[in-house]
């Protein structure tokens, strides 16, 4: 019975991740059509109402089952591992929440737009969220070491790799030749375009309030992490 319940959690998290991927990517694909019918702001709100609650469910379920299955390794007692995991996690957030995102547009306070960026974190990778997610998964898989964590990481990485193709496809459809030129000057693999000479890293572009906000969020998450685990544990999922 115990082993069966652990197996269920592995498949359940994959089901949740698949459902989130379908809704999130599906609504992204239908954005142009949806905005033409109900407008950009209302569609952004619809997108948030569909994505955020499901993402919250996924996060809570993940926290409550992260040690399910077999523990394949245990390295949490090694001091350098803890430091490494926090450093990698901080780096992952810099990629996951780049300054190219306009917070006012995300909140639909100003009209949401689809932007064609080629500055800041985009110089390092055209798909920073994918890079950040991979780094986060590697760090937390190292720290937790469970089969559940491995399954979750594989599901998250698979979704973000799909999003690389899906995102490029949507931008090419919207911007055509302009996006193809940006695509030529940028890379998916971090720093590849810079090493190839197709792109130049401009450190001054990172001196923006949004990056300060990301840094503050990382520090807040550092101190609030135990409280977050405590609160999610109270949800019986």
N, C-alpha and C positions, 0 to 999 in steps of 0.2 A: 504493500500500500504506500509506504514512504517513498520507495524508489519510483513508483508510478506517478506520484504527485510531483516529484522533481522533473520527470520527463515531460509532464504536461506543461510545466512552466516554460520549458525550452521552446516548445512549439507555440505556446500562447504568446510569448514575446515576439516571435517571428510573425505571427498573425497580426499583432498590433502594429508592428513596423510596416508590414505589407499594406494594411489598411491606411495607415498614415501616408505612405508613399503614394498610394492611388489617389487619395483625396488631395494631398498637397500638390503633387505633380499634375494631377488632372485639372485642378482649378487654375494652376499656372498656365497650362496649355490652352485653357478656355478663356484666358484673360481678355484678349482682344475682342472676342465675340461677346463676352459678358459685359465688358465696359461699354460696348456699343449699345447695349440694351438698358442697363441700369445705371451707367455712369461709373467713373473710376473710383470715387470715394465709397460709394455703396458696395461696389465689388470688393474693395479692400476690406471693408467691414465683414462682408460675407466670408471672405478668405480667412480672416482672423477667427471668426466664430466657428468655422469648421476645423481649423488647424490647431488653435491653442488648447481647447479642451482635450482633444485627442492626444496632443503632445504631453499635456499634464498627466493624463492617465498612463502613458508610456513611461514617463519619468518615475512616477510613484511605484508602478509595478516593477520597474528595473531596480529601484532602491531596495524594495522589500524582498527581492528574489536574487540579488546579485551573487550570493554565495551558494545558490542551488547547484545540484549536480555533484560532480567530482572536483575536488580541489587538486589541481594538477601540480601546483608549486606554491610555496609559501616563503615570500621574501620580505614581508612587512617588518620583520625585526632587523633588517639591515638598514642602518641610518641613511646611507647614500641613496637607497632606493626611494625612500620617502621624499627626499629632496628632489631627486630626478623626476618623480611623478608630478610633483607640484610645479616644477619648472616647465615640463612638457605641457601640463594642463594650462598654465598661463600663456604659453606660446600658442596653444590651440585656440584659446579664446580670441587672441589677436587676429587669427585667420577667420574664425567663425563669425566674428562680429566686426568686420572692417569698417573704417570710417567712410567708405563710399555709400553706406546706407544712410539715407536721410530719415532721421527719426520722426520728423513732422509728417513725412509722406507715409511712413509705416503706420502712424496713428491716424492717418487720413485727415489730419488738420489742414494740410495743404494737399493739392491734387496729386495723387500718386502717379509717378511716371516710370517708364522703363528707360533706364539710362545706359549709355554705352561708355563705360569708364575705361581709362587706360592710365590711371595714376595710382599712387599709394601702393596698397597691398596688391593691386592688380598687376603691377610691374613684376612682382615676384611670382604670382600665379593668377591665371585668368579665372580660376575657380577656387578662391580661398576657403570657402566653406567646406569643400571636399577635403582640402589639405588639413584644415583644422580638425575635421571629424576623424580623419585617419590618425592624426597625432593623439587626439583625445582617446581614441579606442586603444591604441598601442600602450599608452600610459596606464589606463585603467585595467587593461587585460594583464599587464605586468603586475599591477598592485593586487588585484583580486585573485587571479589565477584559477577561476572556476570555469567549468564547461558552459555554464549559463552565460558568463561574461564573454566567452569566445563566440558563442552563437549570436549574442546581441551585437558584438562588434562586427561580425561578418554581415549581419543584416543591415546595420547602419552604413558600413562601407559600400555594400552593394547598392543601396539606395543613392548614395552620393556619387558613385561612379556612373550610375544611370543619369543622375542629374547633370553631370558634365556633358553628356551627349544631348540630353534634352534641352539644357540651357543654351548650348551653342545653336541648336536647331531653331529655337524660338527667336534668338537674337538675329540669326541670319534671315529668318522669315520676315522679321520686322524691319531690319536695317539694310539687308542685302549686301551690296559691295562695300559699304562703310564698315560693316562688321567683319567681313572677310579680310580687310586691311588690318583691322585691330587684331584679328586672329593670327595673322602673319607676324605681327610684332610682339605677341605675347605667347605664353606657354602654359600648359596645364601643370606640368612638372615644375615644382618650385625652383626658381633661379635659372632654369634652362635657357630662357630667352636672354637673360642678362649675360650668362656665360657664352652664349652664341653671338653676342654683340648686337642682337636685335632690339634690346631694351637697355635702358640705363637706370640704375637705382637712384632715386632722388630722396635722400633722407629727410630733407626739409618738408616733404609732403606728409610725413608722419607727425609733424608738430602741429596737430590740430586738436581741438577740444574733444572730438569723438574718441580719439585714442586715449586721452586722459580719462574719459568715461569708461573705456574698456579696462584700463588699469585699475580704476577705482572699483569696478565690478569684480575683478579678480581678487582684490584685497577683501572686499565685502564677502565674497563667496568663501574665501579662506576662513574668515572668522565665523561665518554663518553655517558652514558645512555640518558641524555636529548638530546644530539646531534643526537643519533641514532633514537630516537622517532621522532625528527624533520625531519630527512632525509626520513624516511619511510612514513611519513605523506604526503610527496610530490608525492608519487607514488599513482595514483588514482585507487587503487584496492579495 
